[in-house]
Amino acid sequence: MGRPSSYEEEDPEITERKEEATGYFQRGVELERKGRYAEALSSYEKSRKLGDRNFTSFKRGDLYYEMGDYEAALECYKKYGKDESALCAAAKALAKLGRYDEAFNNYFEVLGMIEASPRYVQDYTNPKCGIYYTKEELDREASEKQKRKRKDLARVYKDIAMAYMLQENYNVAIKYVDEAIDFDKANANYPNAKAIILERMGSYEEAMECYDRAIAMESDSVFIDNEARMIKRWCSELFENMEDLRKAEALIDKAVDMLSGTESEEDISKYIHLKDHIQDLISYGGQRELLNAIGRENLIVIAGSYYCGDPDFEIGMI
């Protein structure tokens, strides 16, 4: 009588295929982390063909989304199913495609699923495994379930806010992101999201306050880069309009300091270059005021060239 099948040695060829599939999958994870999504997709597909089941249509959809192919992403999410995660992911793709009504239908369906789900409700009549629990313990578990519910609601409210932002319906977007913040006050992603919306509105002062709040909660390089880019945009506008240059100088200093203390992907030299331009404009402020006082009608434009030796200038010559 042979040994039970659980003790049988696996076919070496099958083992080799599994190891190769795992290698491709891990390579895909590494490429995805580096933002090389097309290469990651190719590596994941190779792992799937070799029998790996970790690469789902949902994961494929995420890669297409990051690559900007929202139609392909949407098809993948639909293929995955109609659970809360897939519906939200599909809604994000729909919003990117400008199909806002469909996106909001998905989001509000998910909100209904969360509200109706029994997983957030404590069952006081059926203690686990027949073991007796005190009311305090059951109440504590009920409180934790409600916290999870609020966190799940917050995620959806934030996504709804971002969809309204894409629609340029900023006031409604702010309303929903504020709801997300109220549901999950400890999550830095939500003041960051509010800052992004405010930045789109051109409300830079308020946006900076929200970015600062997010960074104080969690010193994430994503939040820091977001704020630095916003400050750079703000300073560029002040510079181009020659408005409040002292403020622009202080702001760009703040951005440079922020980026200097992190492993940022931002090119800090561009910030320093803008700072130099702002300082130059401040330095020549007196000359600019003088020229403005003289008046444009009293100014002429002089174009010249470099000379070797002294040219023989005469009155009236060009």
Backbone torsions as a table, in degrees:
resi	resn	phi	psi	omega
1	MET	NA	129.6	-177.6
2	GLY	-74.0	168.5	178.0
3	ARG	-70.8	153.9	176.3
4	PRO	-57.3	149.5	-174.5
5	SER	-60.2	-27.6	-178.8
6	SER	-65.6	-18.9	-179.8
7	TYR	-101.6	-1.5	-178.4
8	GLU	-71.5	142.0	178.2
9	GLU	-71.8	138.4	-179.4
10	GLU	-73.8	145.9	177.6
11	ASP	-56.2	126.3	-179.5
12	PRO	-55.0	-33.0	179.9
13	GLU	-67.1	-39.1	178.5
14	ILE	-67.1	-42.7	178.2
15	THR	-59.3	-42.3	-179.4
16	GLU	-64.3	-40.6	179.1
17	ARG	-64.5	-40.5	179.3
18	LYS	-63.1	-44.3	-179.7
19	GLU	-65.2	-39.5	179.0
20	GLU	-66.1	-41.4	179.0
21	ALA	-63.1	-43.4	178.5
22	THR	-61.3	-40.5	179.1
23	GLY	-61.8	-44.7	178.6
24	TYR	-64.2	-39.9	-179.0
25	PHE	-65.0	-45.8	179.4
26	GLN	-63.9	-36.0	176.2
27	ARG	-63.8	-39.3	177.6
28	GLY	-61.8	-42.0	178.3
29	VAL	-60.4	-43.9	-178.8
30	GLU	-64.6	-43.8	-179.9
31	LEU	-66.8	-39.1	179.1
32	GLU	-63.2	-40.7	179.7
33	ARG	-61.6	-31.6	-179.8
34	LYS	-86.1	0.1	179.7
35	GLY	81.1	13.2	179.7
36	ARG	-95.9	73.2	-166.3
37	TYR	-69.8	-39.0	-179.6
38	ALA	-64.0	-42.3	177.9
39	GLU	-67.3	-37.8	178.3
40	ALA	-62.3	-43.1	179.6
41	LEU	-59.6	-44.1	179.4
42	SER	-61.7	-42.2	-179.4
43	SER	-67.8	-41.8	177.4
44	TYR	-61.7	-41.3	-179.4
45	GLU	-62.3	-38.1	177.6
46	LYS	-64.3	-38.8	178.8
47	SER	-66.2	-37.2	-179.8
48	ARG	-66.9	-41.2	179.9
49	LYS	-64.4	-25.2	178.6
50	LEU	-89.3	6.0	173.6
51	GLY	107.2	-1.5	179.5
52	ASP	-72.3	133.1	-177.1
53	ARG	-105.7	8.2	-179.2
54	ASN	-78.5	-20.6	-178.5
55	PHE	-89.7	94.8	-176.5
56	THR	-89.2	169.0	176.6
57	SER	-65.3	-27.5	176.9
58	PHE	-64.1	-45.9	179.1
59	LYS	-63.5	-39.4	177.9
60	ARG	-63.0	-40.4	177.8
61	GLY	-60.7	-40.8	178.5
62	ASP	-60.3	-39.8	-179.6
63	LEU	-67.8	-44.3	177.5
64	TYR	-61.2	-37.7	179.0
65	TYR	-61.6	-46.7	-179.9
66	GLU	-64.8	-28.6	179.1
67	MET	-81.6	-6.7	179.1
68	GLY	87.2	7.0	178.0
69	ASP	-94.6	81.1	-171.6
70	TYR	-72.8	-29.6	176.4
71	GLU	-63.5	-47.0	179.5
72	ALA	-64.9	-39.8	178.3
73	ALA	-61.4	-44.1	-179.4
74	LEU	-60.1	-43.3	179.0
75	GLU	-62.2	-39.3	179.0
76	CYS	-65.3	-43.2	179.9
77	TYR	-64.7	-39.8	178.7
78	LYS	-64.2	-39.5	179.7
79	LYS	-64.8	-33.0	-177.5
80	TYR	-65.4	-38.8	179.5
81	GLY	143.2	-164.4	-176.1
82	LYS	-125.2	38.3	173.4
83	ASP	-81.6	176.6	-173.9
84	GLU	-60.5	-43.0	-177.8
85	SER	-64.8	-43.5	-178.5
86	ALA	-67.6	-38.6	179.0
87	LEU	-64.7	-41.6	178.8
88	CYS	-67.0	-42.3	179.5
89	ALA	-63.3	-42.4	177.9
90	ALA	-63.6	-37.2	179.5
91	ALA	-63.5	-39.7	177.6
92	LYS	-61.2	-43.5	179.4
93	ALA	-65.7	-40.6	178.8
94	LEU	-61.7	-41.7	178.7
95	ALA	-62.8	-41.0	178.4
96	LYS	-63.5	-29.4	179.7
97	LEU	-85.6	-0.9	-179.8
98	GLY	80.2	11.4	-180.0
99	ARG	-95.0	69.7	-168.8
100	TYR	-68.4	-39.9	-179.0
101	ASP	-59.3	-44.1	178.9
102	GLU	-65.4	-39.3	179.7
103	ALA	-62.2	-48.3	-178.8
104	PHE	-65.4	-35.3	175.6
105	ASN	-58.2	-43.3	177.5
106	ASN	-61.2	-48.4	-176.9
107	TYR	-61.6	-44.3	-177.4
108	PHE	-71.7	-27.6	172.7
109	GLU	-64.7	-40.9	178.4
110	VAL	-65.2	-42.1	177.5
111	LEU	-58.7	-40.1	177.3
112	GLY	-65.1	-38.5	178.6
113	MET	-64.2	-40.1	179.8
114	ILE	-66.7	-45.0	-179.0
115	GLU	-62.5	-34.7	-175.8
116	ALA	-90.3	-7.7	-173.9
117	SER	-71.8	133.3	178.3
118	PRO	-76.3	-8.7	-175.0
119	ARG	-70.6	-13.4	178.7
120	TYR	-97.6	-0.3	-174.5
121	VAL	-105.5	128.8	179.6
122	GLN	-79.0	128.8	176.2
123	ASP	-94.2	103.2	-178.2
124	TYR	-78.9	-12.8	-175.0
125	THR	-90.9	-9.1	-173.8
126	ASN	-136.3	74.0	177.4
127	PRO	-56.2	144.6	-174.8
128	LYS	-58.3	137.1	171.9
129	CYS	54.8	21.3	178.8
130	GLY	73.7	7.2	-179.4
131	ILE	-86.5	142.5	-178.7
132	TYR	-77.0	131.4	175.3
133	TYR	-118.2	143.0	176.6
134	THR	-72.9	159.6	178.7
135	LYS	-62.0	-35.1	178.8
136	GLU	-62.1	-41.2	179.2
137	GLU	-66.6	-42.0	179.0
138	LEU	-66.9	-39.0	177.7
139	ASP	-63.7	-38.7	179.2
140	ARG	-64.7	-41.3	177.9
141	GLU	-66.3	-38.6	177.7
142	ALA	-62.7	-40.2	178.8
143	SER	-64.0	-40.6	178.6
144	GLU	-64.3	-38.1	178.7
145	LYS	-65.2	-39.5	178.0
146	GLN	-66.7	-35.5	176.4
147	LYS	-63.2	-42.4	178.5
148	ARG	-62.6	-39.2	179.2
149	LYS	-63.3	-44.7	-179.7
150	ARG	-63.9	-38.4	177.5
151	LYS	-64.5	-41.9	179.6
152	ASP	-66.9	-40.3	176.0
153	LEU	-63.0	-41.0	-179.4
154	ALA	-59.4	-42.2	-179.5
155	ARG	-60.3	-42.2	-178.3
156	VAL	-70.6	-42.2	178.7
157	TYR	-60.2	-39.5	178.3
158	LYS	-63.5	-43.4	179.7
159	ASP	-64.2	-38.3	176.7
160	ILE	-62.4	-42.8	179.1
161	ALA	-58.4	-43.7	-177.8
162	MET	-68.2	-32.6	176.9
163	ALA	-66.9	-41.6	176.6
164	TYR	-64.8	-33.0	176.5
165	MET	-63.1	-44.8	178.4
166	LEU	-60.9	-31.1	178.8
167	GLN	-79.7	-4.0	-177.5
168	GLU	65.2	25.8	174.5
169	ASN	-98.7	74.4	-166.8
170	TYR	-69.0	-37.8	-178.1
171	ASN	-63.3	-41.3	177.6
172	VAL	-69.5	-37.3	177.8
173	ALA	-58.7	-44.7	179.1
174	ILE	-62.5	-39.9	178.9
175	LYS	-58.4	-45.9	-177.1
176	TYR	-72.7	-37.5	179.9
177	VAL	-69.9	-31.8	174.4
178	ASP	-64.4	-36.4	175.4
179	GLU	-62.3	-42.8	178.9
180	ALA	-60.5	-43.6	179.2
181	ILE	-62.1	-41.3	179.3
182	ASP	-64.7	-36.6	-179.1
183	PHE	-72.0	-32.7	-175.2
184	ASP	-142.0	77.5	-172.8
185	LYS	-65.9	-21.7	-175.7
186	ALA	-89.4	-1.0	-175.4
187	ASN	-94.5	116.0	-176.6
188	ALA	-70.1	-17.3	-178.9
189	ASN	-64.2	-27.0	-173.5
190	TYR	-80.8	-43.9	170.4
191	PRO	-62.7	-30.6	175.1
192	ASN	-63.9	-43.2	178.4
193	ALA	-63.8	-41.2	178.3
194	LYS	-62.7	-40.0	178.5
195	ALA	-60.8	-40.4	179.7
196	ILE	-62.1	-41.9	179.3
197	ILE	-65.6	-46.7	179.7
198	LEU	-61.6	-36.9	177.5
199	GLU	-63.2	-42.8	177.0
200	ARG	-59.3	-32.4	-179.6
201	MET	-78.0	-11.2	-176.0
202	GLY	83.6	11.1	179.1
203	SER	-90.1	71.6	-170.7
204	TYR	-65.5	-38.3	-178.2
205	GLU	-61.2	-47.9	178.9
206	GLU	-67.0	-37.6	179.1
207	ALA	-61.4	-42.6	-179.7
208	MET	-63.3	-38.4	177.5
209	GLU	-61.7	-41.2	179.5
210	CYS	-69.0	-41.0	176.1
211	TYR	-60.8	-44.0	179.7
212	ASP	-60.3	-39.3	179.2
213	ARG	-65.3	-42.3	179.1
214	ALA	-62.9	-43.4	-178.9
215	ILE	-67.7	-35.2	177.1
216	ALA	-64.9	-32.2	178.9
217	MET	-78.1	-36.3	-177.7
218	GLU	-155.4	113.4	-176.1
219	SER	-79.0	68.4	-177.5
220	ASP	-90.5	136.6	-178.1
221	SER	-62.7	-27.8	178.1
222	VAL	-63.7	-45.4	179.4
223	PHE	-65.1	-41.0	-179.7
224	ILE	-64.0	-45.4	178.5
225	ASP	-62.9	-39.9	178.7
226	ASN	-59.0	-47.1	-178.1
227	GLU	-67.5	-41.3	-179.5
228	ALA	-61.5	-43.4	178.8
229	ARG	-63.2	-39.4	178.4
230	MET	-64.2	-43.9	178.7
231	ILE	-61.5	-42.0	179.5
232	LYS	-61.5	-42.7	178.3
233	ARG	-63.5	-43.3	179.6
234	TRP	-62.1	-47.6	180.0
235	CYS	-64.0	-36.2	178.5
236	SER	-62.9	-39.5	178.5
237	GLU	-66.3	-43.2	178.5
238	LEU	-62.8	-40.4	-180.0
239	PHE	-65.2	-47.5	-177.4
240	GLU	-64.5	-34.0	-179.9
241	ASN	-91.8	-1.1	-178.5
242	MET	52.7	47.6	-178.6
243	GLU	-116.0	134.3	171.6
244	ASP	45.4	56.9	-175.2
245	LEU	-66.6	-31.1	177.3
246	ARG	-63.5	-39.7	177.0
247	LYS	-66.0	-42.5	178.5
248	ALA	-59.4	-40.6	179.3
249	GLU	-62.4	-44.1	-180.0
250	ALA	-66.0	-38.9	-179.1
251	LEU	-66.9	-45.4	-178.2
252	ILE	-67.6	-31.3	173.3
253	ASP	-60.7	-43.0	179.1
254	LYS	-61.1	-44.6	-179.6
255	ALA	-62.2	-43.7	179.2
256	VAL	-62.2	-43.1	178.4
257	ASP	-61.9	-41.9	179.9
258	MET	-61.0	-47.3	-176.2
259	LEU	-72.1	-29.4	-178.8
260	SER	-66.3	-27.0	-175.8
261	GLY	-95.2	9.7	-178.0
262	THR	-135.4	166.2	173.0
263	GLU	-89.0	70.5	-175.1
264	SER	-83.7	151.8	174.5
265	GLU	-89.0	-4.3	178.9
266	GLU	-72.7	146.5	176.7
267	ASP	-84.0	99.5	-174.7
268	ILE	-65.1	-23.0	-179.4
269	SER	-62.3	-31.5	179.0
270	LYS	-67.3	-33.9	178.4
271	TYR	-71.0	-41.8	179.3
272	ILE	-65.6	-38.1	178.2
273	HIS	-62.0	-44.4	178.6
274	LEU	-65.0	-39.2	178.3
275	LYS	-59.9	-43.0	178.9
276	ASP	-61.0	-42.2	-180.0
277	HIS	-64.0	-42.2	179.7
278	ILE	-62.9	-44.5	-179.6
279	GLN	-66.1	-36.3	176.3
280	ASP	-62.3	-42.7	-178.9
281	LEU	-65.9	-36.6	176.2
282	ILE	-64.9	-43.7	-178.1
283	SER	-61.1	-35.8	-177.6
284	TYR	-94.0	14.8	-179.2
285	GLY	-58.7	-40.9	-179.4
286	GLY	-62.9	-43.4	178.9
287	GLN	-63.8	-38.3	-180.0
288	ARG	-63.9	-41.4	178.2
289	GLU	-63.6	-37.7	178.5
290	LEU	-63.8	-46.1	179.8
291	LEU	-62.9	-39.8	177.9
292	ASN	-62.7	-36.5	-179.7
293	ALA	-69.1	-36.4	179.3
294	ILE	-65.0	-38.3	179.5
295	GLY	95.9	140.2	-176.4
296	ARG	-60.7	-35.3	-175.7
297	GLU	-68.9	-17.2	-179.4
298	ASN	-99.9	8.5	-178.2
299	LEU	-109.2	146.2	172.0
300	ILE	-124.1	154.5	178.0
301	VAL	-94.5	128.6	179.8
302	ILE	-113.3	123.8	175.8
303	ALA	-110.8	138.5	-176.7
304	GLY	-141.5	-172.3	180.0
305	SER	-147.5	163.5	175.0
306	TYR	-79.3	143.4	179.7
307	TYR	-122.4	149.8	169.6
308	CYS	-95.4	115.2	-176.1
309	GLY	87.5	-178.9	-177.7
310	ASP	-92.6	122.5	177.3
311	PRO	-73.6	155.4	177.7
312	ASP	-90.2	87.8	180.0
313	PHE	-76.6	145.4	174.0
314	GLU	-132.7	152.6	179.9
315	ILE	-59.9	131.4	177.0
316	GLY	90.5	-9.8	-179.1
317	MET	-76.6	154.0	179.6
318	ILE	-89.8	NA	NA
